[in-house]
Amino acid sequence: MKENGCDQRGVDLTNVNPSHIITVESFSVDVLRSLVAHLEASKDFEHLVYREAELDAVWSLTAFCLLDEDDIEKRKAVELLHLSVQRAHDLVAAGQPEAAAAILRAFC
């Protein structure tokens, strides 16, 4: 996934600032990779609150997608991501951002 500190699309993830709030406009691989990197760097309570909000945004976007997705295979994939994001959110709320990152890493 990462090579020389970058993901496969060349997004630099070596200088992740956990105080930075990620703009979540989709549930693309790039967004999920950034979220995983930020989860891995998050240690303070404030950081975890940011990660929960970002996960909420991904959860909402996947829910909206499920309302309109007719393709069965795509729907199954989005449903799995939706449930995984919910689990990741619960882990962040429990103070386990590394475990949350591990769940999301499967989608990157």
N, C-alpha and C positions, 0 to 999 in steps of 0.2 A: 504494500500500500504506500508506505512512505519510502522515498529514496532521497538521500542527502537532505533530509529535513523537509522535503516537499511531498505533497500527494501526487498522484499520477497525472493530474492536470496542471502541475506546476504551481499550485497555491502554496506559498511559504507558510509552514506551520511551526517553524522553529522558534519564533518569537511571539508565542501566544500570550496575550495579556488577559488573565481571567477577570480583570475588572472591566473589560470591554464587553458590551452587550452585542451579541450577534444579531444582525438583521435577518429575520426569518421570513422570506417571501415565498418559499417553496420547501419541498422536502427532497430536494435534489441531493445527489451524492456529495457535491461540494459543501452544501449546508451541513449534511450529516457528518462529514469529515471534520469540518470546523467545530461543530458541536462536540464531537468526541475529543478533539484536541483541547478544547476549553474545559471539558469535564475533567480530563486528566490533570490539568493545571490548577483546578479549583480546590482551594483549601479552606478559605474563610467562609463564614456564614453568608456574607454579602454575595460572594461568588455563587454560592449554591442557590440563592434566591434568583439570581440572574439565569442560571441554568434551568431552574424550574420554569421560569417564564418562557424561555426559548423552547423547552420541551412542550409546554402548553400550546405554543404557537404551531409546532409541528403536528401535535395531536389534533388540533382544530383543522389544519389544512388537510390532513389525511381523512378526517371525518367528512369534510366537505366533498372531497374527491370520491369517497365511497357512495355518496348520494347520487352521483352521476355516472359512475363507472359501469359500463355494460359488459366489457370484456371480462370473462370469468377468471382468466389467469392473472390479469392485472389487478382485478378486485382482490383475489387471494393474497397477492403480494402486498397490496396496500393495507389489507386487514392485518396481516402479520406485522407490518411496520407499526400500524396504529396500536396494536396490543403491546408491542415491544416498547414503544415510546411511553405508554402508560406505565409499564413496569419500570422503565428507566427513571421516570419522574418520581415514582414511589421510592426508589433507591436513593435518589438525590435527597428527597425529603428525610430519609433515614440517615443521611450523612455518609452515603456510600457512592460518591461520584465515580470512583474507579470501576465499580461493578456496573453502574449505569453505562459507562463508556464501553465496557466489554459487550454489553447487549447490543448497543448500536453499531459497534464495529462490524458486526455480521452484515450490515447493509451498505458498507462502504467498499 
